[in-house]
Amino acid sequence: MVNFFELPLKELEDIIGGIGKERYRARQLFRWIYKKGVYDFTVMDDIPKSLRNLFRDMFNIETLQLGGSFYSKDGSVKLSFETEDNHLIESVMIPEKNRLTLCVSSQVGCRMACAFCVTGKMGFIRNLTTKEIIGQVIAARDFLKNRGLSPEADKKINGHDTGKDGNQTQRITNIVFMGMGEPMDNLENVIKAIDILKDQNGLDFSKRRITISTVGLLAGLKTLKPGTAGIAISLNAPDDKKRVKIMPINRLYPVRDIIEFVKNYKTSPRERITFEYVMLKDFNDSIEDAKALYELLRGVKCKINLIPFNESPFSEFKTPERDTVNEFHKYLIERFMTVIIRDSRGADVHGACGQLGMSYLMTKNKEKAGK
């Protein structure tokens, strides 16, 4: 039996066509399951009953089961899931004005070992399957339908509390592959998931509403078809000397190679690659660092997200002072760089950038202490 959530539309059409049935039945199934959120084949009344019974026997529609939900005081919601082989993965819903972003994981753990990232402290356990990636989106959508966001989150989106009943804006508008793991290290499953996310018969997200965040795995980036999704590269330092101290991958893909890739990346005039810059107190947050970053990116078509570090007990780094962040930001703005400060969200539930996986590590530490 094939899991339905593993299949982009073309693969589903091939399977159905391969048994002698009309290929358009695949589009019908996509619309029922992805658009309408109906998981019971027996009620899909525009499909003949004999085919409904056949599809029920052919396709497994089991996906991730929600393990827990954690409401942050800022309106964010962290969702945790336990995989079939008893691993923990996490997603985060982040409300903003007129939109709701879902931060999706692509791996259990991560092999990149960035010094400031909790997920990296887990080490690499395994890649998530396509059904586990899509399952996070499906589970988040069902969570919104059945439980909804907090009034605080609703106000962030709408400017007022409309209540759960009849609130049409409590829907996911943006997907970012910025959760646990390195998406470019699981490219096959991520691309299949994006195909499902973008399919008009499926979840129907615009490519402008999907972003892949990467440490800069150029081997994967160079195979990525332009226009697949937005790209965000975690730069986090203006030179190789500093970057290699916090990001071991820099030994393989140094700063100059990443900048060269961005300069030559073929995209539409409206699109820009984003550089993410996690600011670490007394490490990469000085005006000298800002000057070096400006010199590095001057003339490069890009956006910059400054991300003040989110502290955890699993990292020695600290959050920079707000005045320091503001001065860094001001220096770049005054030189006409496109740059924003991305404020921390969900830190009180360990759901902020760089914190996912903390629950896993804390559980492991308790298990060790109990032995």
N, C-alpha and C positions, 0 to 999 in steps of 0.2 A: 504494500500500500504506500502510495506517494504522499508526502505532506504537501498540502495545497500551498502553504506559505513559502515553500522553497522555489516556486515556479513563476518566472516572468511570463507575461501573456504569450509570447512566441513559443515557449516551451510547452505551455499548457495546450495551445492550439495544435502543436505537433503530436502530443500524446492523444488528444481527442481525435484528431484526423487519422492517426495511426491505427485506431480501432474501427475506422470506417464511419465515424459520425461527423456531423457538420462542424467545421472549425469555429463557426461563429458562436457555438455553445460555450466556448471558452470566455468570450466577452460577456455572455450572460452570467456566467459564474462569477467573473470578476466584479460585475456590477452588484450582484446580490451580496457578495461577501465583503467587498471593500467599500462600496458606496453606501449600501443600505445597512451593513453590519449584521446581516442575517447569516447564521452559521448552520442552519438546519435545512438540508437539501429537500426535505419533504414539503416545505412551504414555498419553494421556488416555482410558482404556478405558471410561468411562461415557458417552462421546460416540461416535455412529456413525462408522465409518471415513471415510465419504464427507464427513461434516461436518468431521472432523479435517483432511482434505486441503484442504477449502475454507477453513477458518480459517487454515491454514498459508500459503495463498496470499493471504489477506486482510490478515493482521496481521504486522507486523514487531515482534519482541520484543527487538531490540537496544537496549541502554541504555548507561550510562556504563561505561567500562572503568577498573578500578583502576590508577592509575599508580604509586603508592608508598604504603607504610605506615611510620609512624614511631612507635616505642614510647617514651613518656615514662617517666622513672624513677618518676613517681607513679601509673603504671598507665593513664593516658590513651593513646589511640592516635589520631594524626592520619592521615587518609586523603586522598590527593591524586588528582585525576582530570584527564585532558585531554579537553576537549570535541572534537566533530567538527571545529570550526573552530580547533583548536589553542590554546584558552585553558585556563588553570589554575583549578580550583576546589578547595576543601578542605572537609572535614567532620571533626568530632572526636567520638570516643566517650569518655565520661567515666564511669568506674565510681564508684559510691557504695554505701553500705550498702543491700542489697536492691534495687538498681536500677542500670540502665545507660542513660545519657542520650546521645542522638545529637544533636549540634549541626549543623544543616543550613544550607547556603547557598541564597540565593534569586536572586543576581545575580553576574555577573562584574564585580568592582569595585563601586563605589557612588557615587552622585551627591551624597550628603549632606555630604561633606567635613568630617566631625567632626575636630577638630584632633588628637585623641589616638588616632585609629584608623588602623591601617596600611592596611586595605582602602580607606578614603577617599582615601589617597594615590595609589591606582591610578587614580582617576577612574572614571567609569561607562563600561563597555564594552558590556554588553547584559544583558537579563533572561535568566534561565534558563527553559527550557521546563518544562512539567509532567513530562515524561519524565526530564529532568535532575534535577529535585528528587526525584522518586520513585526515580530511579536511585541516588541517594546512600544511600537507605534499603535498597534491594535489595542494593547492593554491600556495605554494612556487615553486613547479615544473612548474606550468603554468606561474607564474611571471617570472621565468628565461627564459622560452620559448618566452614570449611576450615582456619582457622589458630588462631582463638581469641585471647583476651586473654593477657596475661602473668600469671604466678603472683601478682605484686604486686596486679594489678587484681582477680584472682579473690578474693584475701583481703579486699579492700575490700568486695566484694559479699557474700561468704559468711562472712567471718570466718575462713576457712581455705582452704587450697589443695586443691580437689577434682580438679584436673587437667582437661585438655581433654576426654578421653574420658568421655562420659556426663554431662557437666556441663550440667544443664538450665537453670541460671540465666544462662548467657552468652547472653542475648537482649536485644534493645533493649526497654526498658520505657517510655521517655519520648522525645519529640521536641521540640526547641526550635529555632525559626527565629531563631537568634542567630549564624549564621555570616556569610559574606561577603554584603554587600548589605543593602538595606532592604526587608523583605517587603511593606510597604504600598505600595511603589513598583512592585511586580510582583503586584498583588493577584489578578488573574484566574488566573494560573498557581498561585499559592500556595493559593487557595481550591479549585481543582480537585485539587491534590495532597492537601489536607486531606480532601476528600471520599473519596479513595481510602484515605487513612490510617485514616479512621474507619469505613469500610464494614465491616460484620460479615463479609461474604464476602471482603473484601480483607485489608488489613493489621491491621484490628480494634484500633485504638488508641482508648481512651476519650478524650473531649474534655478530661478532667482531666489527661491525659498529654501534651497538645500545648500548646505556648506560642508565641505570636508576639511577638517583640521589635521595637519600633519607636521611632524618634526622636520620635514623636508626630505623624505625618501625620494630622491630624484628618479630612481629606476622606475618607481610606480607612477610618479607625476608625468614622466615623459611618455608613458603609455596611455595616459588618461586622455580621452577624446575631449578636445576643447568644447565647452558648453555643457559638459556632463553635470557640473554643479559648480558653485563658488568654491574657491580655494583659500584657506587660511594657513599660513606657515608660521610655526612657532620659532621665532628668531631668538629673542630673549637675551641677546648680547650683540654689541656692535662689531665684535672682532672674534677671531678664532681663539685667541688666548683665553678670553673669558668664557666663550661659549662652550669650549671643550670641557671646562671644569664642571659645568652643570648639565651638559648634554653630550654623552659619549659618542652619539651618532655623528657629531661634527668631525670626527676623525675620518669618516667615510665620505661625508658630504659637507665640506667646509663652506663658510659664509660666501666666499667669492663665487662658488659654483651655484649656490642657491640664487644669488643676485643675478647671475648670468642667465639662469633659467627664466626668472621672472621677466627680465628685459626682452627675452625672445619668445615669451609665451603668446600664442595667437589667441586673441579673444575679441569680443565685440568692443566698440569704442566706449560703451557705457560701463563695462565691467572692469574691475580692478582686483588683483590679488591683495589679500589682507596679510599684513605682518602682525603677529601677536607678540607682545613684549611683556613678559611677566617681570614686574619690578620687585627686586629683592633688596632689602635694606642694606646699605653700605656695601653692596656688591656691584649693581648695575644701574643705580638710580641717581648718580651725580650729574651735574651739568656737563662735566667732561664726557660722560657717557652719552648724554643727549647730543652734544656736538659731534661725537663720533658716529652716532646713529644718523644724524642729518647728513654728514658727509657720505656715509655709505649709501643712503637711499636718495640722495639728491638726483633728480632727473629720472628716477624710477617711477613708473606708473603704478601706484599702490595706495593702500590705506594702512593706517597703523592703529592698533588697539593696545592701549596701555592697560595692563592688568595688575593692580596692586596684589602682591602675594597673599594668599589665604593660609594662615598658619595652621600647623597641625603638630601633634606630639611626635610625628614620624619624620620631621625635618628640622634641621638646625636654623633654617632661614627665618627671617622676621619680616613683618609687613612694614613698608617704608612709611614715614610720616606723611600726612596728607599735604602739608606745605611743600614737601619735596616732590611729591607726585605732580602737584599743580605747577611748580616751577619747571619741571621737566616738560610737561604738556605745553606750557606757555612758550618755552624756547622753540619748540617745533612749530607751533601755531604761528608764531611771529615770522617764521621762515616759509610760511604758506604750505606746510605739509598738511595732508588730510589725516587728522589724528583725533581720537576720542579716548576718554578714560572709561573703562568698563568696570563699573562698580561691582563689588562682591554681592552675590545673591545666594541665599540658602546656606550660609556658613553655620548657622545655629543647628542645622540638621545634617552637617557634614556633607552638604550637597554642592558646595562652591567649587569653582575651577581648581583642579589639582587635589581635591579632597576625596573624590570617589574611590571607594575601596577601603576607607578607614574602618568601616564596620567589620570587614573581613579581617583586617590586621588586628583589631582589638579582640575579636573572638579568638583568633589564633594565640594571641598573647595570654588570654585567660586560660585556654586549654593547656598551654605550656606551664603556667603558674600552678595549675591544678594537679599536674603530674608529680 
